[in-house]
């Protein structure tokens, strides 16, 4: 009986400590790590956000759900998701691509290779547009560098 009481006391102390910890946790959103873009270190075919011209065609290579939730304004969707109708997506994109002189493709992060695959497909179409992938991926669109070097969310 004594050990049941000791276990109950240990449980109550643990539950109290866990509750205090949960109630005092830091709930501020953590920033998405964004690689700062140094144009002298870009690989062939990459571009920093600040280098993109105003009349660029943005292509979102993330999932449809991500694009619908928070795609860059006026961007179009073209991804390699097997659940999508790839032929229809490509056909829809071709009309916009044919009208564009500068195209930038972005995906989830710097490590995402989908934007590079789509950039290569567009280059093979040979419409004469400059085609680049965005250094840093989507996080580079969401955050902008401030004068003090900090990163803050960009307005949508």
C-alpha positions as CSV (number, residue, x, y, z in Angstrom):
1,X,0.0,0.0,0.0
2,X,2.9,2.3,0.8
3,X,4.4,1.9,-2.7
4,X,1.1,2.7,-4.4
5,X,1.0,5.9,-2.4
6,X,4.6,6.7,-3.3
7,X,3.9,6.1,-7.0
8,X,0.8,8.4,-6.8
9,X,2.9,11.1,-5.2
10,X,5.6,10.8,-7.9
11,X,2.9,10.9,-10.6
12,X,1.4,14.0,-9.1
13,X,4.7,15.8,-8.9
14,X,5.6,14.8,-12.5
15,X,2.2,15.9,-13.8
16,X,2.5,19.2,-11.9
17,X,6.0,19.8,-13.4
18,X,4.8,18.9,-16.9
19,X,1.8,21.3,-16.5
20,X,4.0,24.2,-15.4
21,X,6.4,23.5,-18.3
22,X,3.6,23.4,-20.8
23,X,2.0,26.6,-19.5
24,X,5.3,28.5,-19.6
25,X,6.5,27.3,-23.0
26,X,7.6,29.8,-25.6
27,X,4.8,29.9,-28.2
28,X,6.3,32.6,-30.5
29,X,6.6,31.3,-34.0
30,X,10.1,30.3,-35.0
31,X,11.4,31.8,-38.2
32,X,12.0,29.6,-41.2
33,X,15.7,29.4,-41.8
34,X,16.4,31.3,-45.0
35,X,19.8,31.2,-46.6
36,X,21.0,34.7,-47.3
37,X,21.6,35.1,-51.0
38,X,25.1,36.1,-52.1
39,X,24.9,36.6,-55.9
40,X,28.6,35.8,-56.2
41,X,28.0,32.3,-54.9
42,X,25.0,31.4,-57.1
43,X,25.2,28.2,-59.1
44,X,24.4,28.3,-62.9
45,X,20.7,29.0,-63.4
46,X,20.0,30.4,-59.9
47,X,18.9,33.8,-59.0
48,X,18.4,35.8,-55.7
49,X,15.0,37.2,-55.1
50,X,16.2,40.8,-55.2
51,X,17.6,40.2,-58.7
52,X,14.3,39.1,-60.3
53,X,12.9,41.7,-62.6
54,X,9.4,43.2,-62.0
55,X,7.7,41.4,-64.9
56,X,8.9,37.9,-64.0
57,X,6.6,34.8,-64.4
58,X,6.8,33.0,-61.0
59,X,6.2,29.2,-61.2
60,X,5.5,27.4,-58.0
61,X,6.8,23.8,-58.0
62,X,5.4,22.8,-54.6
63,X,2.2,20.8,-54.2
64,X,-1.2,22.2,-55.2
65,X,-2.3,22.4,-51.6
66,X,0.8,24.6,-50.7
67,X,0.3,26.8,-53.8
68,X,-3.4,27.3,-53.0
69,X,-2.6,28.1,-49.4
70,X,0.3,30.6,-49.9
71,X,1.6,30.7,-53.4
72,X,3.4,33.8,-54.5
73,X,1.0,36.4,-55.9
74,X,0.3,35.8,-59.6
75,X,2.4,32.6,-59.7
76,X,1.3,29.6,-61.7
77,X,1.5,26.0,-60.6
78,X,3.7,23.4,-62.3
79,X,4.9,20.5,-60.2
80,X,5.9,16.9,-60.6
81,X,3.3,15.5,-58.2
82,X,2.1,12.1,-59.6
83,X,-1.4,12.9,-58.4
84,X,-1.6,15.8,-60.8
85,X,-2.4,15.6,-64.5
86,X,1.1,16.4,-65.8
87,X,0.1,17.0,-69.4
88,X,-2.7,19.4,-68.5
89,X,-0.4,21.3,-66.0
90,X,2.3,21.6,-68.6
91,X,-0.2,22.7,-71.3
92,X,-1.6,25.4,-69.1
93,X,1.8,26.6,-68.2
94,X,3.1,26.8,-71.8
95,X,0.7,29.6,-72.7
96,X,2.1,31.8,-69.9
97,X,5.7,30.7,-70.6
98,X,5.4,31.6,-74.3
99,X,4.4,35.2,-73.3
100,X,7.2,35.6,-70.7
101,X,10.7,36.9,-71.1
102,X,11.9,35.9,-67.6
103,X,10.8,32.9,-65.5
104,X,11.7,32.0,-62.0
105,X,10.8,28.7,-60.5
106,X,10.7,28.0,-56.7
107,X,9.9,25.0,-54.6
108,X,9.8,24.2,-50.9
109,X,13.5,24.9,-50.0
110,X,17.0,25.3,-51.3
111,X,17.4,21.5,-51.2
112,X,14.3,20.8,-53.4
113,X,15.3,19.6,-56.8
114,X,11.8,20.0,-58.4
115,X,12.4,23.6,-59.5
116,X,15.6,22.6,-61.3
117,X,13.8,19.7,-63.1
118,X,11.0,22.1,-64.2
119,X,13.5,24.7,-65.3
120,X,15.2,22.2,-67.5
121,X,11.9,21.2,-69.1
122,X,11.1,24.9,-69.8
123,X,14.6,25.4,-71.3
124,X,14.0,22.4,-73.6
125,X,10.8,24.1,-74.9
126,X,13.1,26.9,-76.2
127,X,10.7,29.8,-76.1
128,X,13.7,32.2,-75.6
129,X,12.9,33.2,-72.1
130,X,15.5,33.4,-69.4
131,X,14.8,30.6,-66.9
132,X,16.2,30.6,-63.4
133,X,15.5,28.8,-60.1
134,X,15.1,30.8,-56.9
135,X,18.0,30.5,-54.5
136,X,16.5,29.5,-51.1
137,X,13.2,28.4,-52.5
138,X,9.9,29.4,-51.1
139,X,11.3,30.8,-47.8
140,X,13.1,33.4,-49.9
141,X,9.7,34.7,-51.0
142,X,8.3,34.8,-47.5
143,X,11.1,36.6,-45.9
144,X,13.0,39.7,-46.9
145,X,16.3,41.0,-45.5
146,X,16.0,44.2,-43.5
147,X,18.6,46.9,-43.3
148,X,19.8,45.6,-40.0
149,X,20.4,42.1,-41.4
150,X,17.4,40.5,-39.7
151,X,14.8,38.6,-41.6
152,X,11.2,39.6,-41.4
153,X,8.0,38.3,-43.0
154,X,7.2,40.0,-46.3
155,X,3.6,41.2,-46.8
156,X,1.5,39.1,-49.2
